[in-house]
Amino acid sequence: MWKRTRKLAGIDPRWRLHDLRHWSATHAIAGGHNVRSVAARLGPADPTTTMRTYTHALEAFSSRSWPPVP
């Protein structure tokens, strides 16, 4: 089912369903969504696990949030 859906959606055949899950979570956090709500959407992981896994997205988001100090 995933292979057919991936082909219909035009997603690169190298992407696994798990890759799409990581992509979605990374972009949600980098886009400013609350880590707790992203963790709830991902499933049984608690927010701490989600924060550890997606720290790179949190760092990207925080660097965009504040203007540079002159």
C-alpha atoms as one frame of an Amber mdcrd trajectory, in Angstrom:
protein
   0.000   0.000   0.000   2.827   2.443   0.871   4.624   1.865  -2.438   1.478
   2.607  -4.419   0.662   5.711  -2.357   4.238   6.943  -2.628   4.177   6.525
  -6.401   0.809   8.315  -6.748   2.063  11.188  -4.558   5.310  11.495  -6.499
   7.473  10.824  -3.432  11.032   9.650  -4.091  11.052   5.820  -4.029  13.987
   5.829  -1.585  11.747   7.321   1.128  10.355   4.870   3.642   7.199   5.560
   5.605   9.371   6.086   8.690  11.341   8.789   6.826   8.097  10.628   6.137
   7.273  10.478   9.847  10.604  12.122  10.724  10.198  14.717   7.979   6.738
  15.605   9.244   7.815  15.929  12.881  10.915  17.950  11.994   8.957  20.426
   9.899   6.179  20.717  12.464   8.651  21.609  15.231  10.738  23.881  13.012
   7.494  25.556  11.959   6.711  26.445  15.545   4.321  23.708  16.635   4.395
  22.820  20.313   6.669  19.833  21.052   4.049  18.339  23.357   1.424  18.325
  20.590   3.909  16.879  18.072   4.804  14.128  20.580   1.115  13.338  21.074
   0.581  13.118  17.332   3.595  10.817  16.858   2.289   8.286  19.325   3.442
   6.858  22.632   6.669   8.869  22.896   6.743  11.445  25.651   7.763  15.069
  24.875  11.253  14.497  26.313  11.967  11.748  23.786  10.599  13.927  20.986
  12.795  16.839  22.081  15.896  14.616  22.142  15.138  13.187  18.707  14.319
  16.502  17.036  16.787  18.840  18.749  18.089  19.969  15.349  14.620  21.291
  14.470  14.326  23.064  17.805  17.710  24.723  17.275  16.690  25.902  13.795
  13.436  27.287  15.176  15.072  29.094  18.103  17.715  30.693  15.891  14.942
  32.151  13.711  12.878  33.320  16.669  15.176  36.032  17.927  16.701  38.857
  15.928  20.515  38.954  15.926  22.108  40.948  18.717  23.885  44.026  17.317
